Amino acid sequence: MNASSQRVRYRREFLRFLAASPLLAYGLQEAWAQESAAALAKDVLNVMDFEALAKGTLPPAHWGYMASGVDDDLTLKANVAAYKNVQLRPRRLVDVSKIDTSVELFGQRFASPIFVCPVGGLRMFHTDGELAAARAAKAKNALQVLSTMTSIGVEEVMAARGGGLWYQLYIPPAWDDTEKLVRRVEAAGCPVLVWTIDLLGGRNTETATRFQRTDTRQCASCHATATGGRRNSAMFTGLSSTRFNPSNATWAWVHRLKKLTAMKIVIKGIETAEDAKLAREHGADGILVSNHGGRAAETLRPTLDIVPEVVDAVNNQIPVLDGGVRRGADAFKALASGARAVGIGRPYTWGLSAFGQEGVERVLDILNAELTMTMRQCGTPTLAQITKAHVRRA
Ligand SMILES: Cc1cc2nc3c(=O)[nH]c(=O)nc-3n(C[C@H](O)[C@H](O)[C@H](O)COP(=O)(O)O)c2cc1C
């Protein structure tokens, strides 16, 4: 078979794979060698197709780390299912010839309310890691929040994003280290610090462990330990310890952070009206409703169910963000529930794993196109026109 007919064969098989997703028998690596990432990514039909592609391309331990929830993965499943249990209430005969999905957050305007959540160690999924995500976010003018566990330093990622990058903080036990980290993030020009507070109690990532046990590679050749422990990450330089998330953290620490920096402070991991009130009382500038994509505690309520009570608790006075969507219609439902913006974690990581920057761009394009269509169908040309009257909760 000559090179050109082989290429045609791979392409046909790839398209068949997409039509029949999730079939994993197909040799994805060979298709990658034959076609450009951009050309292949363009043919992917929806975000879930990227999941199958990512699984086909990643080593088991890395796939398991990403796919994992905790215990029986019930919180993770509930997050995704919740969006399917809410129905749309479309309004007709509204002029929807022009749709504006843009949103403003803390003085920054983004093309869409769908943003890139912090996900640790993106080089585990693609050699370009956080830089690929940043280039995609820049190309699509999407908000990106960089994880403390980033495999590439905040300065380099900020340059790739072209400014406006937010930083997600895991707090170190020693306040001196927090100060150093915060100063470094400030110096890099981040306007917003997102403190994640949902992992202060530890977690049990069983699915990750199961996949790790099926991986025959030697973890110690890349990691600090034989079971995949992390080496010093890009953001640990100069810190006295590589430990994070001390269990003695309290609300007083929000005050301390506010005093420490002029960056806006968003608290990630709020799941009740009571804590939303406390966050605001202690000076938080925004709230990201999150259960860490089901990776923190088991049998938590899905984020979509929590958003309305959190928005009410803060009298809609500070922005509330949600996450975990798989469809543009899911994003619409979160916005109708009061969220100002909606994050994705696994979906863009699937795109990154499969095609690098082009995969992340395609994931953002698919979700934005679906959101735009839902806005047209529901008679809401702008985000401000999406209200709770546009959804019905079962
Ligand atoms: C592999 C992985 C790593 C993550 N790492 C972080 C992290 O370092 N910091 C953080 O605040 N959240 C982290 N999250 C949670 C995401 O920011 C986000 O809340 C969640 O993934 C949204 O759900 P989804 O993945 O179902 O879209 C991680 C999620 C995944 C899947």
The ligand as a Tripos MOL2 file, in Angstrom:
@<TRIPOS>MOLECULE
LIG
   31    33     1     0     0
SMALL
NO_CHARGES

@<TRIPOS>ATOM
      1 C1         -6.8940   15.3320   36.5930 C.3       1 LIG1
      2 C2         -7.4570   16.4650   37.3700 C.ar      1 LIG1
      3 C3         -6.6110   17.2720   38.1170 C.ar      1 LIG1
      4 C4         -7.1330   18.3660   38.8200 C.ar      1 LIG1
      5 N1         -6.2740   19.1840   39.4860 N.ar      1 LIG1
      6 C5         -6.7680   20.2530   40.1460 C.ar      1 LIG1
      7 C6         -5.8900   21.1560   40.7940 C.ar      1 LIG1
      8 O1         -4.6710   21.0240   40.7370 O.2       1 LIG1
      9 N2         -6.4420   22.1850   41.4740 N.ar      1 LIG1
     10 C7         -7.8050   22.3910   41.5470 C.ar      1 LIG1
     11 O2         -8.2720   23.3420   42.1860 O.2       1 LIG1
     12 N3         -8.6590   21.5550   40.9210 N.ar      1 LIG1
     13 C8         -8.1800   20.5130   40.2110 C.ar      1 LIG1
     14 N4         -9.0340   19.6850   39.5500 N.ar      1 LIG1
     15 C9        -10.4900   19.9840   39.5580 C.3       1 LIG1
     16 C10       -10.8650   20.9150   38.3900 C.3       1 LIG1
     17 O3        -10.3260   22.1980   38.5560 O.3       1 LIG1
     18 C11       -12.3910   21.0590   38.2130 C.3       1 LIG1
     19 O4        -12.9630   21.5270   39.3980 O.3       1 LIG1
     20 C12       -13.0620   19.7600   37.7980 C.3       1 LIG1
     21 O5        -12.1940   18.9810   37.0260 O.3       1 LIG1
     22 C13       -14.3330   20.0190   37.0080 C.3       1 LIG1
     23 O6        -14.9660   18.8090   36.6860 O.3       1 LIG1
     24 P1        -14.7630   18.0110   35.3060 P.3       1 LIG1
     25 O7        -13.3780   17.4920   35.2830 O.co2     1 LIG1
     26 O8        -15.7390   16.9080   35.4160 O.co2     1 LIG1
     27 O9        -15.0290   18.9750   34.1840 O.co2     1 LIG1
     28 C14        -8.5330   18.6100   38.8180 C.ar      1 LIG1
     29 C15        -9.3790   17.8080   38.0560 C.ar      1 LIG1
     30 C16        -8.8440   16.7410   37.3310 C.ar      1 LIG1
     31 C17        -9.7880   15.9150   36.4960 C.3       1 LIG1
@<TRIPOS>BOND
     1     1     2 1
     2     2     3 ar
     3     2    30 ar
     4     3     4 ar
     5     4     5 ar
     6     4    28 ar
     7     5     6 ar
     8     6     7 ar
     9     6    13 1
    10     7     8 2
    11     7     9 ar
    12     9    10 ar
    13    10    11 2
    14    10    12 ar
    15    12    13 ar
    16    13    14 ar
    17    14    15 1
    18    14    28 ar
    19    15    16 1
    20    16    17 1
    21    16    18 1
    22    18    19 1
    23    18    20 1
    24    20    21 1
    25    20    22 1
    26    22    23 1
    27    23    24 1
    28    24    25 2
    29    24    26 1
    30    24    27 1
    31    28    29 ar
    32    29    30 ar
    33    30    31 1
@<TRIPOS>SUBSTRUCTURE
     1 LIG1         1 GROUP 0 **** ****
